[in-house]
Amino acid sequence: KERDIESAADFVIRALHERDDIKDIRDAFIRYEKERRYFKLTFMDEESTRKDYLKPVEKPVSFSMKSGTPKMLIYVWNSIGNDVNVKAFESFGFDVETVQLHHDFLSYSEDCVAAINKYLDKNTYDIVFSLNCSAAVSEACYIHDTPYIAWCYDSPSFTGAHWYLKYPTTHVFAFDSSDVENYRKAGIEQAYYLPLATNLDFFDRIVPV
């Protein structure tokens, strides 16, 4: 309808004036309301100025990144590679924390998204990691503008052009180059080839008989 945007502006500015989490949205509507009173076109009507005003704000580099100890949250599930990956990242200098939830890792769940959100609300992580890709983790990371690295060790790992795979915060790594090709064909640009790794410390201790 013709006045939908004005109704939305009125609601956001007046009914939600105490909500800190929508401050940027409220500021945009306040600016719109002011400009529409005096100008034929507002910044919301001009595509170039609207995009510039609403574009994401670049996050500053965290202290943990500057100090060389990036803070990482690893979502662990019933995968055989959990412990090895945690130890590997710690050996690389990451400050690692883990979280394990009672949700089906491969199924999308709003409850799981909410649980991951709580961790990301309370802590500032530079990166989130999991073996294979979780839709719920991807969703939470997109909400918090936190990079999510998913290392897929199953093949085929590509299961379709799902919305969460196209988030700018989601980065998928697959050990099968044909999977990466399928990701790219589906329009998922942040898909990369990464061979499987092994635990050198473990195998170096094996003595042939």
Secondary structure, 3 states (H helix, E strand, C coil): CCCHHHHHHHHHHHHCCCCHHHHHHHHHHHHHHHHHHHCCCCCCCCHHHHHHHHCCCCCCCCHHHHCCCCEEEEECCCCCCHHHHHHHHHHCCCEEEEECCCCCCCCCCHHHHHHHHHHHHHCCCCEEEEECCCHHHHHHHHHCCCCEEEEECCCCCCCCCCHHHHCCCEEEEECCHHHHHHHHHCCCCCEEECCCCCCHHHHHCCCCC
